[in-house]
């Protein structure tokens, strides 16, 4: 089975990207190794939430993405290989296939280096390497996008979540061939 989008990393950037792609009707796979730094955070600066424990924020993000149809796999992606119709993602749980990949691996760029993505030194404190992406979030490998800290944005959860949404909208727009917009409105 081929997914439209596979998101690697289930923190704020990845879970938000998966939520957006799934809500847009794209067959979405969210793969999370459960090693992200948000699991160790206490968050006091996330819009609309007075305070939340990092683990609760991550779990809520996973539930939201699943609510809209994303399939959640707990495990690590060990390799990504180009195929005729997209990419094969190698995990501990087996191989998965997707037309597009969004890397949202936080502070970890090891997988990106292994699959040949261009990187540069990071400017954020305590972050060593980030990926080179264009303004839409594309990497140097067509079909592989990046969002969040690994794409060079600040580690703050509000920023990485927003970046995950931004990149997901760009991926959805590319798949659809037209700019994608989704606004939910209150029902009277």
Backbone as ProteinMPNN parsed JSONL, in Angstrom:
{"seq_chain_A": "XXXXXXXXXXXXXXXXXXXXXXXXXXXXXXXXXXXXXXXXXXXXXXXXXXXXXXXXXXXXXXXXXXXXXXXXXXXXXXXXXXXXXXXXXXXXXXXXXXXXXXXXXXXXXXXXXXXXXXXXXXXXXXXXXXXXXXXXXXXXXXXXXXXXXXXXXXXXXXXXXXXXXXXXXXXXXXXXXXXXXXXXXXXX", "coords_chain_A": {"N_chain_A": [[0.841, -1.172, 0.0], [0.556, 2.211, -0.821], [1.183, 5.217, 0.73], [0.05, 8.612, 0.602], [1.487, 10.592, 1.918], [4.222, 10.348, 4.098], [5.131, 11.048, 7.33], [7.931, 11.659, 9.192], [8.707, 11.594, 12.419], [7.138, 12.573, 15.317], [6.662, 14.824, 16.911], [5.696, 18.239, 17.75], [5.983, 19.533, 15.14], [5.876, 17.363, 13.302], [3.491, 15.913, 14.023], [1.592, 17.918, 13.638], [1.91, 18.388, 10.878], [1.066, 15.873, 9.936], [-1.579, 15.864, 10.86], [-2.671, 17.952, 9.287], [-2.268, 16.949, 6.621], [-3.693, 14.548, 6.695], [-6.27, 15.489, 7.353], [-6.803, 16.813, 5.027], [-7.478, 14.78, 3.419], [-5.49, 13.139, 2.472], [-3.787, 10.085, 2.279], [-2.16, 9.28, 5.061], [0.801, 8.608, 6.861], [2.208, 8.515, 10.011], [5.184, 8.351, 11.565], [6.794, 7.695, 14.514], [9.534, 7.759, 16.621], [9.487, 8.287, 19.261], [11.335, 9.796, 20.771], [11.658, 12.464, 21.001], [12.465, 15.873, 21.998], [10.349, 17.308, 23.061], [8.942, 15.622, 24.686], [10.188, 15.903, 27.084], [9.576, 18.364, 27.979], [8.106, 21.243, 29.635], [5.474, 23.215, 28.914], [4.702, 26.546, 28.626], [4.102, 28.505, 26.861], [2.388, 28.172, 24.644], [0.05, 29.004, 22.299], [-3.247, 29.569, 23.353], [-3.264, 27.646, 25.31], [-2.871, 27.507, 28.676], [-0.89, 26.11, 30.152], [0.983, 23.11, 29.588], [2.057, 19.778, 29.866], [4.83, 18.435, 28.174], [4.754, 15.647, 27.274], [1.969, 15.256, 27.268], [1.168, 17.103, 25.341], [2.373, 16.06, 23.016], [1.096, 13.533, 22.876], [-1.554, 14.378, 22.538], [-1.354, 15.632, 20.053], [-0.797, 13.381, 18.45], [-3.212, 11.976, 18.762], [-4.993, 13.803, 17.576], [-4.094, 13.831, 14.88], [-4.568, 11.126, 14.241], [-7.333, 11.102, 14.565], [-8.187, 12.367, 12.254], [-7.513, 10.495, 10.418], [-4.838, 9.73, 10.049], [-2.356, 7.219, 10.079], [-0.655, 5.864, 12.766], [2.574, 4.893, 13.547], [4.671, 3.488, 15.868], [8.001, 3.726, 16.126], [11.335, 3.631, 14.738], [12.59, 5.174, 11.804], [14.884, 3.782, 9.712], [16.007, 4.019, 7.241], [15.53, 5.635, 4.067], [14.494, 5.071, 0.875], [14.581, 5.852, -2.57], [11.961, 5.13, -4.816], [10.149, 3.855, -7.692], [7.618, 5.049, -7.581], [7.749, 6.896, -5.523], [8.81, 6.718, -2.274], [10.492, 4.306, -0.204], [10.204, 3.558, 3.092], [12.183, 2.363, 5.578], [11.687, 0.593, 8.493], [11.746, -0.543, 11.933], [9.468, -2.008, 12.182], [8.903, -2.951, 9.707], [8.639, -2.283, 6.143], [7.443, 0.704, 4.609], [5.557, 2.57, 2.203], [5.513, 5.654, 0.445], [4.371, 8.494, -1.418], [5.301, 11.061, -0.932], [7.562, 12.494, 1.472], [7.812, 13.885, 4.669], [10.201, 15.132, 6.683], [10.471, 15.498, 10.073], [12.231, 15.521, 12.274], [13.229, 16.821, 14.462], [15.899, 17.605, 16.556], [17.56, 15.797, 15.426], [19.514, 14.873, 12.765], [20.574, 12.681, 11.582], [19.334, 10.597, 10.018], [18.64, 12.09, 7.769], [21.185, 12.775, 6.788], [22.093, 10.252, 6.101], [20.45, 9.616, 3.943], [21.212, 11.405, 2.066], [20.534, 14.152, 2.152], [20.985, 17.63, 1.828], [22.775, 19.597, 4.161], [23.419, 22.089, 6.736], [25.35, 24.073, 9.08], [23.708, 24.66, 12.187], [21.948, 27.497, 13.632], [20.574, 27.788, 15.947], [20.813, 27.574, 19.503], [22.517, 24.762, 20.882], [21.803, 23.051, 18.82], [23.131, 21.161, 16.269], [23.152, 20.578, 13.445], [21.203, 21.393, 10.596], [18.746, 20.994, 7.983], [19.06, 22.004, 4.573], [16.611, 23.82, 3.11], [14.143, 24.905, 0.726], [12.086, 27.919, 0.433], [9.512, 26.792, 0.64], [9.853, 24.445, 1.995], [11.016, 22.291, 0.776], [13.533, 19.803, 0.303], [16.815, 19.022, -1.052], [16.296, 16.656, -2.359], [13.938, 15.699, -4.569], [10.57, 15.42, -3.597], [11.045, 14.89, -0.943], [10.538, 16.609, 1.959], [11.04, 19.012, 4.616], [10.393, 19.917, 8.018], [10.071, 22.009, 10.921], [12.403, 21.963, 13.684], [14.57, 20.497, 12.548], [14.554, 21.579, 10.055], [15.523, 24.04, 10.464], [14.103, 25.932, 11.973], [13.153, 27.67, 15.024], [13.294, 25.945, 18.188], [11.006, 26.173, 19.74], [7.77, 25.025, 20.636], [5.443, 26.207, 19.544], [6.427, 27.425, 17.274], [7.571, 25.285, 15.82], [5.319, 23.661, 15.446], [3.717, 25.356, 13.887], [5.38, 25.512, 11.649], [5.29, 22.887, 10.769], [2.613, 22.799, 9.928], [2.696, 24.723, 7.871], [4.491, 23.563, 5.994], [3.111, 21.188, 5.434], [0.786, 22.198, 4.212], [1.969, 23.181, 1.887], [2.89, 20.788, 0.718], [0.438, 19.42, 0.339], [-0.719, 21.221, -1.463], [1.029, 20.907, -3.63], [0.53, 18.217, -4.301], [-2.184, 18.396, -5.006], [-2.085, 20.238, -7.07], [-2.954, 22.814, -6.939], [-3.257, 25.7, -4.87], [-3.868, 24.869, -1.52], [-6.381, 25.323, 0.83], [-7.922, 25.319, 3.986], [-10.455, 26.061, 5.975], [-12.018, 25.896, 8.998], [-15.241, 26.528, 10.248], [-17.423, 27.976, 12.701], [-20.479, 26.395, 13.464], [-23.799, 27.588, 13.143]], "CA_chain_A": [[0.0, 0.0, 0.0], [1.322, 3.449, -0.903], [0.604, 6.396, 1.375], [0.344, 9.858, -0.094], [2.51, 11.309, 2.681], [4.76, 9.763, 5.328], [5.769, 12.048, 8.179], [8.893, 11.016, 10.079], [8.845, 12.412, 13.615], [5.787, 12.846, 15.802], [6.56, 15.959, 17.82], [4.779, 19.277, 17.27], [6.052, 19.744, 13.687], [5.426, 16.173, 12.581], [2.083, 15.614, 14.283], [0.799, 18.953, 12.971], [1.951, 18.095, 9.442], [0.21, 14.7, 9.7], [-2.954, 16.305, 11.071], [-3.089, 18.722, 8.114], [-2.358, 16.119, 5.418], [-4.809, 13.605, 6.87], [-7.523, 16.245, 7.285], [-6.988, 17.155, 3.616], [-7.865, 13.57, 2.699], [-4.324, 12.413, 1.972], [-3.457, 8.884, 3.059], [-1.01, 9.774, 5.819], [1.482, 7.748, 7.821], [3.022, 9.259, 10.978], [6.113, 7.414, 12.207], [7.433, 8.405, 15.625], [10.434, 6.947, 17.447], [9.192, 8.656, 20.647], [12.564, 10.25, 21.434], [11.737, 13.907, 20.818], [12.723, 16.697, 23.17], [9.093, 17.804, 23.637], [8.555, 14.662, 25.738], [10.837, 16.32, 28.332], [9.297, 19.796, 28.159], [6.933, 21.831, 30.275], [5.197, 24.277, 27.956], [3.903, 27.659, 29.15], [3.989, 29.55, 25.846], [1.69, 27.676, 23.463], [-1.17, 29.784, 22.142], [-4.529, 28.965, 23.715], [-3.094, 26.644, 26.364], [-2.124, 28.153, 29.759], [0.303, 25.295, 30.371], [0.784, 21.705, 29.265], [3.248, 18.923, 29.915], [5.258, 18.018, 26.841], [4.198, 14.352, 26.868], [0.542, 15.415, 26.982], [1.071, 17.819, 24.073], [2.712, 15.108, 21.952], [0.022, 12.537, 22.783], [-2.721, 15.056, 21.971], [-1.079, 15.775, 18.625], [-0.968, 12.065, 17.81], [-4.659, 11.678, 18.724], [-5.618, 14.682, 16.581], [-3.749, 13.326, 13.549], [-5.298, 9.86, 14.06], [-8.755, 11.44, 14.425], [-8.436, 12.71, 10.86], [-7.201, 9.358, 9.565], [-3.421, 9.362, 9.949], [-1.947, 5.954, 10.69], [0.5, 6.109, 13.628], [3.493, 3.779, 13.771], [5.714, 3.781, 16.856], [9.237, 3.087, 15.725], [12.332, 4.485, 14.101], [12.9, 4.981, 10.39], [16.327, 3.564, 9.617], [16.466, 4.4, 5.91], [14.525, 6.048, 3.087], [15.021, 4.755, -0.454], [13.775, 6.309, -3.703], [11.339, 4.068, -5.603], [9.529, 4.328, -8.932], [6.435, 5.874, -7.307], [7.928, 7.673, -4.303], [9.878, 6.329, -1.351], [10.313, 3.185, 0.722], [10.72, 3.888, 4.42], [12.562, 1.15, 6.284], [11.527, 0.747, 9.935], [11.832, -1.765, 12.739], [8.192, -2.71, 12.023], [8.756, -3.314, 8.302], [8.78, -1.213, 5.167], [6.246, 1.445, 4.231], [5.764, 3.312, 0.967], [4.804, 6.929, 0.363], [4.72, 9.341, -2.555], [6.042, 12.201, -0.388], [8.057, 12.336, 2.836], [8.115, 15.098, 5.43], [11.057, 14.858, 7.833], [10.264, 16.397, 11.214], [12.999, 14.738, 13.239], [13.715, 17.652, 15.562], [17.335, 17.894, 16.639], [18.291, 14.681, 14.846], [19.675, 14.938, 11.312], [21.305, 11.485, 11.157], [18.628, 9.951, 8.906], [18.766, 12.989, 6.622], [22.545, 12.618, 6.252], [22.182, 8.912, 5.511], [19.739, 9.552, 2.669], [21.816, 12.346, 1.136], [19.966, 15.487, 2.157], [21.956, 18.69, 2.058], [22.642, 20.199, 5.485], [24.278, 23.229, 7.049], [25.412, 24.268, 10.527], [22.532, 25.316, 12.77], [22.175, 28.739, 14.369], [19.855, 27.655, 17.229], [21.691, 27.003, 20.534], [22.536, 23.325, 21.138], [21.437, 22.295, 17.624], [24.355, 21.119, 15.469], [22.962, 20.527, 11.997], [19.834, 21.476, 10.072], [18.684, 20.73, 6.553], [18.864, 23.108, 3.646], [15.292, 23.719, 2.491], [13.713, 26.114, 0.03], [11.06, 28.61, 1.232], [8.32, 25.957, 0.823], [10.199, 23.305, 2.838], [11.587, 21.207, -0.024], [14.97, 19.524, 0.421], [17.47, 18.813, -2.345], [15.788, 15.427, -2.97], [12.536, 15.916, -4.915], [9.615, 14.568, -2.89], [11.339, 14.893, 0.49], [10.374, 17.941, 2.538], [11.431, 19.031, 6.028], [9.672, 20.899, 8.831], [10.446, 22.103, 12.329], [13.784, 22.243, 14.075], [15.51, 19.92, 11.583], [14.532, 22.462, 8.887], [16.173, 25.29, 10.827], [13.305, 26.887, 12.75], [13.35, 27.644, 16.469], [12.79, 24.733, 18.852], [9.768, 26.426, 20.477], [6.708, 24.184, 20.089], [4.532, 26.992, 18.709], [7.101, 27.664, 15.999], [7.702, 24.035, 15.063], [3.97, 23.24, 15.039], [3.35, 26.209, 12.762], [6.17, 25.134, 10.48], [4.711, 21.633, 10.278], [1.391, 23.15, 9.191], [3.102, 25.427, 6.648], [5.055, 22.613, 5.031], [2.031, 20.283, 5.026], [-0.043, 22.925, 3.239], [2.718, 23.223, 0.633], [2.872, 19.436, 0.145], [-0.93, 19.195, -0.14], [-0.883, 22.057, -2.655], [1.76, 20.27, -4.736], [-0.212, 17.014, -4.687], [-3.444, 18.799, -5.641], [-1.841, 21.076, -8.229], [-3.556, 24.118, -6.683], [-3.057, 26.082, -3.465], [-4.855, 24.247, -0.634], [-6.82, 26.116, 1.982], [-8.969, 24.627, 4.758], [-10.88, 26.87, 7.117], [-13.163, 25.394, 9.734], [-16.056, 27.638, 10.764], [-18.435, 27.619, 13.7], [-21.819, 26.136, 12.947], [-24.785, 28.391, 13.908]], "C_chain_A": [[0.893, 1.244, 0.0], [0.538, 4.571, -0.23], [0.892, 7.615, 0.503], [1.526, 10.553, 0.571], [2.924, 10.461, 3.881], [5.48, 10.873, 6.071], [6.662, 11.307, 9.162], [9.166, 11.963, 11.237], [7.478, 12.876, 14.065], [5.687, 13.923, 16.848], [5.631, 17.007, 17.242], [4.813, 19.502, 15.756], [5.461, 18.556, 12.936], [3.958, 15.866, 12.78], [1.181, 16.653, 13.631], [0.773, 18.717, 11.465], [1.021, 16.925, 9.119], [-1.26, 15.045, 9.87], [-3.456, 17.02, 9.816], [-3.236, 17.836, 6.88], [-3.51, 15.123, 5.525], [-6.147, 14.319, 6.741], [-7.834, 16.649, 5.846], [-7.33, 15.933, 2.766], [-6.711, 12.799, 2.102], [-4.039, 11.222, 2.882], [-2.118, 9.153, 3.735], [-0.505, 8.735, 6.804], [2.349, 8.638, 8.7], [3.875, 8.243, 11.72], [6.89, 8.172, 13.272], [8.263, 7.442, 16.463], [10.291, 7.258, 18.935], [10.438, 9.063, 21.43], [12.718, 11.765, 21.373], [11.896, 14.678, 22.113], [11.438, 17.238, 23.799], [8.591, 16.879, 24.739], [9.144, 15.063, 27.096], [10.506, 17.764, 28.704], [8.102, 20.059, 29.063], [6.673, 23.089, 29.479], [4.24, 25.303, 28.566], [3.608, 28.705, 28.085], [3.354, 29.059, 24.547], [0.335, 28.345, 23.393], [-2.419, 28.975, 22.527], [-4.462, 27.94, 24.827], [-2.277, 27.28, 27.489], [-0.826, 27.432, 30.096], [-0.043, 23.861, 30.027], [2.124, 20.984, 29.378], [3.577, 18.464, 28.501], [4.699, 16.677, 26.406], [2.706, 14.436, 26.52], [0.329, 16.123, 25.646], [1.334, 16.872, 22.904], [1.579, 14.092, 21.783], [-1.244, 13.136, 22.184], [-2.545, 15.238, 20.461], [-1.254, 14.478, 17.865], [-2.449, 11.727, 17.679], [-5.365, 12.536, 17.675], [-5.333, 14.181, 15.163], [-4.507, 12.033, 13.263], [-6.795, 10.108, 13.863], [-9.108, 11.748, 12.969], [-7.972, 11.627, 9.891], [-5.745, 9.0, 9.411], [-3.184, 8.04, 10.666], [-0.673, 6.222, 11.486], [1.284, 4.823, 13.82], [4.522, 4.243, 14.787], [6.957, 3.006, 16.459], [10.143, 4.083, 15.027], [12.453, 4.143, 12.623], [14.415, 4.876, 10.296], [16.891, 3.922, 8.246], [15.264, 4.828, 5.069], [15.156, 5.855, 1.718], [14.055, 5.252, -1.516], [13.234, 5.078, -4.434], [10.731, 4.688, -6.86], [8.377, 5.293, -8.664], [6.54, 6.68, -6.016], [9.111, 7.196, -3.5], [9.482, 5.106, -0.539], [10.973, 3.592, 2.025], [10.945, 2.582, 5.169], [12.46, 1.42, 7.777], [11.723, -0.596, 10.622], [10.586, -2.626, 12.55], [7.957, -3.166, 10.587], [8.889, -2.096, 7.415], [7.423, -0.592, 4.859], [6.584, 2.262, 2.992], [4.924, 4.579, 0.968], [5.281, 7.699, -0.863], [5.589, 10.516, -2.114], [6.459, 11.884, 1.042], [8.267, 13.721, 3.431], [8.964, 14.668, 6.625], [10.814, 15.936, 8.879], [10.95, 15.752, 12.411], [13.648, 15.577, 14.337], [15.197, 17.921, 15.486], [18.186, 16.833, 15.942], [18.322, 14.771, 13.326], [20.396, 13.709, 10.763], [20.655, 10.795, 9.96], [18.774, 10.79, 7.642], [20.141, 12.854, 5.969], [22.672, 11.285, 5.524], [21.528, 8.859, 4.135], [20.167, 10.654, 1.695], [21.187, 13.722, 1.077], [21.038, 16.51, 2.513], [21.695, 19.34, 3.419], [23.595, 21.382, 5.615], [24.368, 23.318, 8.571], [24.178, 25.035, 11.02], [22.924, 26.614, 13.46], [21.489, 28.711, 15.731], [20.813, 27.054, 18.269], [21.456, 25.5, 20.713], [22.056, 22.451, 19.973], [22.648, 22.336, 16.695], [24.107, 21.309, 13.981], [21.491, 20.649, 11.656], [19.894, 21.252, 8.557], [18.537, 22.021, 5.766], [17.519, 22.86, 2.973], [14.995, 25.011, 1.744], [12.592, 26.77, 0.843], [9.778, 27.797, 1.467], [8.57, 24.78, 1.757], [10.777, 22.124, 2.08], [13.077, 21.048, 0.274], [15.552, 19.388, -0.985], [17.047, 17.521, -3.033], [14.308, 15.645, -3.284], [11.619, 14.907, -4.226], [9.867, 14.46, -1.405], [11.35, 16.341, 0.966], [10.843, 17.87, 3.989], [10.709, 20.165, 6.739], [10.201, 20.881, 10.254], [11.921, 22.356, 12.529], [14.79, 21.69, 13.076], [15.574, 20.759, 10.31], [15.042, 23.863, 9.233], [15.333, 26.298, 11.576], [13.549, 26.681, 14.244], [12.712, 26.406, 17.092], [11.486, 24.95, 19.616], [8.6, 25.687, 19.83], [5.732, 24.959, 19.212], [5.132, 27.215, 17.322], [7.186, 26.374, 15.188], [6.339, 23.523, 14.611], [3.512, 24.056, 13.836], [4.108, 25.85, 11.5], [5.677, 23.813, 9.901], [3.455, 21.878, 9.463], [1.746, 23.792, 7.852], [3.614, 24.46, 5.582], [3.977, 21.643, 4.548], [1.132, 20.943, 3.986], [0.66, 22.982, 1.881], [2.753, 21.855, -0.05], [1.484, 19.134, -0.427], [-1.164, 19.979, -1.431], [-0.169, 21.448, -3.851], [1.022, 19.023, -5.224], [-1.462, 17.389, -5.487], [-3.253, 19.604, -6.92], [-2.465, 22.458, -8.122], [-3.374, 24.423, -5.2], [-4.202, 25.553, -2.611], [-5.128, 25.154, 0.558], [-7.941, 25.337, 2.669], [-9.285, 25.481, 5.971], [-12.113, 26.241, 7.742], [-13.928, 26.603, 10.277], [-17.042, 27.104, 11.781], [-19.77, 27.391, 13.01], [-22.815, 26.932, 13.789], [-25.637, 27.516, 14.81]], "O_chain_A": [[1.873, 1.309, 0.743], [-0.613, 4.839, -0.574], [1.87, 7.635, -0.244], [2.44, 11.037, -0.097], [2.076, 9.923, 4.593], [6.335, 11.556, 5.509], [6.197, 10.425, 9.883], [9.784, 13.012, 11.057], [6.74, 13.497, 13.3], [4.721, 13.948, 17.611], [4.854, 16.707, 16.336], [3.754, 19.648, 15.145], [4.64, 18.731, 12.036], [3.246, 15.587, 11.815], [0.113, 16.309, 13.123], [-0.282, 18.836, 10.842], [0.274, 16.977, 8.143], [-2.1, 14.57, 9.105], [-4.55, 16.724, 9.333], [-4.227, 17.954, 6.159], [-4.22, 14.885, 4.549], [-7.061, 13.812, 6.091], [-9.0, 16.81, 5.485], [-7.456, 16.033, 1.546], [-6.927, 11.89, 1.301], [-4.052, 11.346, 4.107], [-1.081, 9.243, 3.079], [-1.285, 8.072, 7.488], [3.14, 9.43, 8.19], [3.352, 7.377, 12.42], [7.561, 9.162, 12.98], [7.754, 6.434, 16.953], [10.89, 6.586, 19.774], [10.583, 8.721, 22.604], [13.792, 12.292, 21.662], [11.516, 14.207, 23.185], [11.447, 17.594, 24.978], [7.88, 17.327, 25.638], [8.66, 14.62, 28.138], [11.089, 18.319, 29.635], [7.219, 19.217, 29.23], [7.55, 23.947, 29.372], [3.123, 24.973, 28.967], [2.932, 29.695, 28.368], [3.748, 29.493, 23.465], [-0.449, 28.258, 24.338], [-2.607, 27.846, 22.075], [-5.493, 27.417, 25.249], [-1.098, 27.571, 27.287], [0.21, 28.064, 30.299], [-1.192, 23.437, 30.149], [3.174, 21.522, 29.028], [2.677, 18.141, 27.724], [4.212, 16.557, 25.281], [2.24, 13.771, 25.595], [-0.589, 15.78, 24.901], [0.6, 16.883, 21.916], [1.153, 13.823, 20.659], [-1.934, 12.477, 21.406], [-3.48, 15.021, 19.689], [-1.798, 14.469, 16.76], [-2.898, 11.254, 16.635], [-6.241, 12.046, 16.963], [-6.242, 14.117, 14.336], [-5.034, 11.857, 12.165], [-7.446, 9.409, 13.087], [-10.204, 11.424, 12.511], [-8.029, 11.817, 8.677], [-5.429, 8.046, 8.701], [-3.748, 7.785, 11.73], [0.292, 6.754, 10.937], [0.729, 3.794, 14.206], [5.173, 5.27, 14.595], [6.96, 1.775, 16.457], [9.762, 5.224, 14.764], [12.422, 2.974, 12.238], [15.14, 5.766, 10.742], [18.099, 4.108, 8.095], [14.13, 4.429, 5.333], [16.219, 6.405, 1.432], [12.842, 5.091, -1.379], [13.957, 4.105, -4.645], [10.795, 5.901, -7.057], [8.174, 6.244, -9.418], [5.52, 7.104, -5.471], [10.255, 7.248, -3.951], [8.31, 4.893, -0.228], [12.157, 3.93, 2.057], [10.018, 1.797, 5.369], [13.07, 2.364, 8.281], [11.848, -1.637, 9.976], [10.64, -3.842, 12.736], [6.898, -3.718, 10.288], [9.215, -1.006, 7.884], [6.396, -1.271, 4.851], [7.743, 2.604, 2.757], [3.782, 4.586, 1.425], [6.429, 7.577, -1.289], [6.504, 10.921, -2.831], [5.801, 11.11, 1.737], [8.823, 14.612, 2.789], [8.494, 13.922, 7.483], [10.936, 17.13, 8.604], [10.318, 15.474, 13.43], [14.519, 15.091, 15.059], [15.698, 18.408, 14.473], [19.408, 16.966, 15.878], [17.276, 14.748, 12.677], [20.789, 13.697, 9.597], [21.338, 10.446, 8.997], [19.008, 10.248, 6.562], [20.25, 12.824, 4.744], [23.287, 11.204, 4.46], [21.996, 8.137, 3.254], [19.565, 10.821, 0.633], [21.29, 14.4, 0.055], [21.88, 16.281, 3.381], [20.549, 19.6, 3.786], [24.437, 21.642, 4.756], [23.561, 22.713, 9.276], [23.679, 25.938, 10.348], [24.082, 26.81, 13.827], [21.798, 29.539, 16.587], [21.551, 26.121, 17.952], [20.315, 25.038, 20.694], [21.92, 21.238, 20.129], [23.142, 23.414, 16.365], [24.779, 22.111, 13.332], [20.635, 20.083, 12.337], [20.961, 21.316, 7.945], [17.962, 22.999, 6.243], [17.31, 21.822, 2.345], [15.521, 26.072, 2.078], [12.186, 26.212, 1.863], [9.033, 28.088, 2.404], [7.622, 24.177, 2.261], [11.009, 21.066, 2.666], [13.79, 22.031, 0.472], [14.862, 19.612, -1.979], [17.407, 17.307, -4.191], [13.5, 15.765, -2.363], [11.86, 13.701, -4.267], [9.002, 13.99, -0.667], [12.08, 17.18, 0.439], [11.023, 16.778, 4.528], [10.446, 21.221, 6.163], [10.713, 19.868, 10.729], [12.601, 22.893, 11.655], [15.78, 22.359, 12.782], [16.546, 20.665, 9.561], [15.0, 24.767, 8.398], [15.787, 27.42, 11.803], [14.08, 25.655, 14.667], [11.716, 25.886, 16.588], [10.908, 23.978, 20.102], [8.452, 25.716, 18.608], [5.239, 24.415, 18.224], [4.419, 27.195, 16.319], [6.9, 26.378, 13.991], [6.215, 23.001, 13.502], [2.979, 23.502, 12.875], [3.548, 25.879, 10.405], [5.65, 23.638, 8.683], [3.247, 21.244, 8.428], [1.168, 23.448, 6.821], [3.218, 24.533, 4.419], [3.939, 21.312, 3.363], [0.76, 20.316, 2.994], [0.014, 22.845, 0.842], [2.654, 21.777, -1.274], [1.37, 18.646, -1.551], [-1.743, 19.455, -2.382], [-0.694, 21.467, -4.964], [0.906, 18.802, -6.429], [-1.759, 16.778, -6.514], [-4.149, 19.655, -7.762], [-2.503, 23.197, -9.105], [-3.343, 23.512, -4.372], [-5.371, 25.763, -2.935], [-4.212, 25.672, 1.196], [-8.804, 24.765, 2.004], [-8.469, 25.605, 6.885], [-13.136, 26.076, 7.078], [-13.323, 27.582, 10.713], [-17.444, 25.941, 11.735], [-20.136, 28.114, 12.084], [-22.702, 26.957, 15.014], [-26.509, 28.023, 15.517]]}, "name": "protein", "num_of_chains": 1, "seq": "XXXXXXXXXXXXXXXXXXXXXXXXXXXXXXXXXXXXXXXXXXXXXXXXXXXXXXXXXXXXXXXXXXXXXXXXXXXXXXXXXXXXXXXXXXXXXXXXXXXXXXXXXXXXXXXXXXXXXXXXXXXXXXXXXXXXXXXXXXXXXXXXXXXXXXXXXXXXXXXXXXXXXXXXXXXXXXXXXXXXXXXXXXXX"}
